[in-house]
Amino acid sequence: MILDLHREALAGLSLYAGNWRPGGVEIEKSEHTPPGAHLVAGLVEELCDYVNANWTRTPIHLAAYCMWRLNWIHPFADGNGRTSRMLSYVVMSIRAGYVLPGTPTIPYYIVENRIPYFQALDAADASLKEKGDLNLSKMEALLSGLLAKQLTSFYESVGGHIDPPPTSA
């Protein structure tokens, strides 16, 4: 499925769409060095194993893990961010049991303001590197806030109205 998502994400943009990267890769403006290309398939399999073994965890946690881990592995020559956002959103939707209503969607909101997304990825990387323990709380908070934004847009599109909180006198 991940290769299929990548193929869709880069359809018409890359001859490598739907294939693992053949060699090393660097991430611009990041301190993270992705693992060697020879490790990619096994690491992606471990990502899938984690999701399957932790299926009872929240959709937001699983989505956050997928987004961080696929970016950390960086399995493609191009389109890693696009594919991780798609994978994250698909896993969240499947785990939630719904096609999430509302537009724009979480992936759109991330592209519109990538800074919090990059900060959340860096925070997870740093927690793993410095403490040896993965902390996805920033990514989970980001996805939670964007999900609320997406669902609010749906609620408003069907005539719902959210009153501003009352002001204290």
FIMI-893037 format. One line per field, with one value per residue: residue in one letter; z, y, x of N, C-alpha, C in turn. Coordinates in steps of 0.05 Angstrom, whole numbers, plus 5000, padded with zeros to 4 digits. Each point is the difference from the previous one (the first is absolute). Layout:
BEGIN
vexza: c(a	...)
nzz: c(Z	...)
nyy: c(Y	...)
nxx: c(X	...)
cazz: c(Z	...)
cayy: c(Y	...)
caxx: c(X	...)
czz: c(Z	...)
cyy: c(Y	...)
cxx: c(X	...)
//
This chain:
BEGIN
vexza: c(m	i	l	d	l	h	r	e	a	l	a	g	l	s	l	y	a	g	n	w	r	p	g	g	v	e	i	e	k	s	e	h	t	p	p	g	a	h	l	v	a	g	l	v	e	e	l	c	d	y	v	n	a	n	w	t	r	t	p	i	h	l	a	a	y	c	m	w	r	l	n	w	i	h	p	f	a	d	g	n	g	r	t	s	r	m	l	s	y	v	v	m	s	i	r	a	g	y	v	l	p	g	t	p	t	i	p	y	y	i	v	e	n	r	i	p	y	f	q	a	l	d	a	a	d	a	s	l	k	e	k	g	d	l	n	l	s	k	m	e	a	l	l	s	g	l	l	a	k	q	l	t	s	f	y	e	s	v	g	g	h	i	d	p	p	p	t	s	a)
nzz: c(5000	5015	4986	5003	5026	5001	4988	5016	5021	4985	4996	4979	5024	5003	4987	5024	4992	5025	5003	5016	5014	4978	5012	5009	5021	4995	5024	4982	5013	5001	5026	4992	5003	4978	5007	4996	4974	5007	5018	4979	4985	5014	4998	4975	4998	5013	4983	4979	5009	5004	4977	4989	5012	4991	4985	5025	4993	5008	4983	5018	5020	4989	4996	5025	5009	4984	5007	5025	5003	4983	5012	5024	4990	4991	4995	4993	4974	4998	5011	5017	4999	4974	4997	5017	4989	4976	5006	5012	4980	4983	5014	5004	4975	4992	5016	4991	4977	4992	4978	5009	5010	4980	4990	4999	4992	5019	4980	4992	5024	5000	4975	5009	5021	4987	5011	5010	4976	4990	5016	4993	4975	5002	5013	4983	4979	5011	5005	4976	4989	5014	5000	4974	5003	4982	4996	4995	5025	4989	4989	5023	5013	4983	4998	5027	5001	4981	5014	5022	4987	4991	5024	5010	4980	5006	5026	4994	4983	5022	5006	5011	5024	5002	5023	4999	5014	5021	4999	5017	5017)
nyy: c(4976	5000	4979	4991	5007	4991	4978	5001	5003	4983	4993	4994	4997	4974	4992	5009	5011	4994	5011	4982	5018	5004	5024	5012	5013	5026	5009	5018	5015	4975	4995	4990	4979	4997	4977	4983	5003	4986	5020	5014	4979	4993	5025	5000	4975	5010	5021	4983	4986	5023	5009	4977	5000	5025	4984	4992	5011	5026	5007	5019	4982	4982	5020	5009	4975	4995	5024	4997	4975	5005	5024	4987	4981	5018	4983	5025	5001	5001	5019	5000	5027	5001	4980	5012	5023	4988	4987	5022	5014	4983	4997	5026	5002	4981	5009	5025	4987	5022	5008	5012	5012	5018	5024	5008	4982	4982	4982	5011	4999	4976	4996	5010	4985	4997	5024	5000	4992	5017	5018	4989	4999	5024	5007	4986	5010	5024	4994	4990	5021	5018	4990	4992	5020	4988	5027	4992	5011	5011	4977	4986	5019	5000	4974	5000	5021	4987	4978	5014	5011	4977	4989	5022	4997	4974	5003	5019	4982	4987	5024	4985	5009	5007	5003	5025	4993	4999	5026	5000	5009)
nxx: c(5016	5022	5008	4975	5001	5025	4992	4979	5015	5014	4975	5015	5010	5000	5021	5008	4977	4995	5024	5012	5012	5016	5002	5021	4990	4999	4993	4992	5017	5011	5001	4977	5015	4984	4989	5019	5002	5021	4994	4994	5000	5021	5009	4992	5010	5020	4998	4996	5021	5012	4991	5006	5023	4997	4986	5002	5023	5000	4980	4999	5003	4984	4984	5004	4998	4980	4990	5006	4992	4980	4996	5002	4986	4983	4980	4994	5006	4974	4987	5020	5001	4996	5017	5016	4994	5002	5022	5009	4990	5010	5022	5000	4994	5017	5018	4993	5002	5011	4987	5021	4978	4995	5000	5024	5017	5006	5003	4977	4989	5011	4992	4977	5008	5022	5003	4975	4995	5017	4989	4976	5008	5011	4977	4986	5014	4998	4975	5000	5012	4987	4976	5002	4982	4984	4998	4976	5002	5021	5007	4995	5013	5019	5001	5000	5017	5015	4997	5004	5020	5008	4996	5012	5017	5000	5002	5018	5010	4991	5009	5019	4998	5025	4987	5009	5021	4984	4998	5020	4981)
cazz: c(5000	5001	4973	4984	5008	4989	4971	4996	5008	4980	4973	4980	5010	5003	4989	5023	5016	5008	5004	5021	4990	4994	5013	5023	4996	5022	5004	5001	5025	5022	5012	4998	4977	4997	4998	4973	4982	5004	5024	4997	4999	5027	5019	4993	5010	5029	5003	4998	5023	5023	4997	5004	5028	5018	4988	5020	5009	4987	4973	4999	5005	4977	4978	5007	4996	4971	4988	5009	4992	4971	4995	5011	4982	4975	4982	4971	4990	5001	5008	5027	5016	4989	5005	5029	5006	4990	5017	5026	4997	4994	5025	5019	4991	5003	5029	5011	4989	4984	4982	5016	4985	5001	4983	4993	5016	5015	4983	4988	5021	5005	4978	5002	5021	5005	5022	5022	4991	5002	5029	5012	4990	5014	5029	5002	4995	5023	5024	4995	4999	5026	5023	4993	5003	4981	5011	4977	5010	4982	4975	5007	5005	4973	4986	5014	4993	4972	4998	5010	4979	4978	5008	5003	4973	4991	5017	4990	4973	5001	5014	5028	5008	5026	5013	5014	5029	5012	5012	5029	5004)
cayy: c(5024	5023	5004	5010	5028	5015	5001	5020	5026	5010	4993	5020	5017	4986	4973	4982	4998	4972	4983	5008	5014	4981	5008	5019	5025	5019	5017	5028	5015	4982	4987	4971	4985	4976	4975	4991	4989	4971	4995	5012	4981	4988	5021	5005	4977	5005	5020	4987	4982	5017	5008	4976	4992	5021	5009	5009	5027	5019	5007	5023	4989	4985	5019	5014	4982	4996	5024	5003	4977	4999	5021	4992	4980	5015	4978	5007	5021	5025	4996	4988	5015	4996	4973	4996	5013	4983	4975	5008	5006	4975	4984	5013	4996	4972	4994	5013	4986	5020	5019	5025	5021	5027	5010	4985	4977	5003	5004	5027	5019	4997	5013	5029	5010	4977	5004	4983	4973	4996	5000	4975	4979	5005	4994	4970	4991	5008	4983	4973	5002	5010	4985	4972	4994	5016	5016	5011	5018	5024	4991	4994	5026	5012	4985	5005	5027	5002	4984	5017	5020	4987	4993	5025	5010	4984	5009	5026	4997	4989	5020	5003	5025	4999	5026	5006	4997	5025	5017	5006	5029)
caxx: c(4984	5018	5011	4978	4995	5022	4995	4978	5011	5019	4991	5007	5022	5025	5003	5005	4976	4993	5024	5019	5023	5022	5025	4999	4985	5002	4977	5008	4994	4994	5023	4996	5010	4984	5016	5008	4979	4998	4984	4973	4978	4997	4990	4972	4986	4999	4979	4974	4997	4993	4972	4983	5002	4989	4975	4981	5007	4983	5006	5019	5026	5009	5006	5024	5022	5004	5012	5028	5017	5005	5019	5025	5011	5004	5005	4998	5019	4985	4972	4997	4981	4974	4992	4995	4975	4979	4999	4990	4972	4987	5001	4982	4972	4994	4999	4976	4977	4985	5013	4997	4987	5010	5022	5024	5008	5025	5024	5000	5008	5029	5014	4996	5017	5018	5018	4993	5005	5029	5007	4991	5018	5025	4997	5000	5027	5017	4993	5011	5029	5011	4990	4996	4972	4985	4979	4984	4980	4997	4986	4973	4986	4996	4978	4975	4990	4992	4975	4978	4996	4986	4973	4985	4993	4977	4977	4990	4990	4973	4983	5006	5013	5013	5000	5026	4997	4991	5021	4993	4996)
czz: c(5000	4973	4981	5006	4987	4969	4993	5006	4979	4972	4980	5008	5001	4988	5022	5017	5005	5004	5023	4988	4996	5015	5024	4993	5024	5002	5004	5026	5023	5009	4997	4974	4998	4998	4971	4985	5004	5024	4996	5001	5027	5020	4994	5011	5031	5007	5000	5023	5025	4999	5005	5030	5020	4990	5020	5010	4983	4971	4997	5006	4976	4976	5005	4996	4971	4987	5008	4989	4971	4992	5010	4982	4973	4977	4970	4993	5001	5009	5027	5017	4990	5008	5030	5008	4991	5017	5027	5000	4995	5025	5020	4992	5003	5030	5013	4990	4982	4980	5014	4984	5003	4981	5008	5020	5015	4982	4987	5021	5005	4978	5001	5021	5009	5025	5024	4994	5002	5029	5014	4992	5015	5029	5004	4996	5024	5024	4997	5002	5028	5023	4995	5002	4982	5013	4976	5008	4983	4974	5006	5005	4973	4986	5013	4993	4972	4995	5010	4980	4977	5007	5004	4973	4990	5015	4990	4972	4999	5016	5029	5006	5028	5011	5013	5030	5013	5013	5029	5003	5023)
cyy: c(5025	5007	5011	5029	5018	5003	5022	5028	5012	4993	5023	5019	4986	4972	4980	4996	4971	4982	5011	5014	4981	5006	5018	5025	5018	5016	5028	5013	4982	4988	4969	4989	4974	4975	4993	4987	4970	4992	5008	4980	4988	5020	5007	4977	5003	5021	4987	4981	5016	5008	4977	4991	5020	5010	5010	5028	5019	5005	5022	4990	4985	5018	5015	4982	4996	5024	5003	4978	4999	5022	4993	4980	5013	4979	5006	5021	5027	4993	4987	5014	4996	4972	4996	5014	4984	4975	5006	5004	4974	4982	5012	4994	4971	4992	5012	4986	5019	5013	5027	5022	5026	5005	5029	4977	5006	5003	5028	5020	4998	5014	5030	5013	4977	5003	4982	4970	4993	5000	4975	4977	5002	4992	4969	4989	5006	4982	4972	5001	5007	4982	4970	4991	5018	5014	5013	5021	5025	4993	4994	5026	5014	4987	5004	5027	5002	4983	5017	5022	4988	4993	5024	5011	4984	5008	5026	4997	4988	5018	5003	5026	4997	5028	5005	4997	5027	5014	5006	5030	5010)
cxx: c(5017	5012	4978	4994	5022	4996	4979	5011	5018	4993	5005	5023	5027	4999	5003	4975	4993	5023	5016	5024	5023	5026	4995	4985	5005	4975	5009	4990	4993	5027	4999	5013	4985	5018	5006	4977	4995	4983	4971	4978	4994	4989	4971	4983	4997	4979	4972	4995	4992	4970	4982	5000	4988	4973	4979	5006	4983	5007	5021	5029	5011	5007	5026	5024	5007	5013	5029	5017	5006	5020	5028	5014	5008	5005	5000	5020	4986	4971	4995	4979	4971	4989	4995	4974	4976	4997	4988	4970	4983	4998	4980	4971	4992	4997	4975	4974	4983	5019	4996	4987	5014	5022	5005	5006	5026	5025	5002	5009	5030	5016	4998	5018	5018	5017	4993	5005	5030	5009	4992	5018	5027	4999	5000	5028	5018	4994	5013	5030	5012	4992	4997	4971	4984	4977	4986	4980	4996	4985	4971	4983	4994	4977	4973	4988	4990	4975	4976	4993	4984	4971	4983	4991	4976	4975	4988	4989	4972	4982	5005	5014	5012	5001	5027	4995	4991	5024	4991	5000	5016)
//
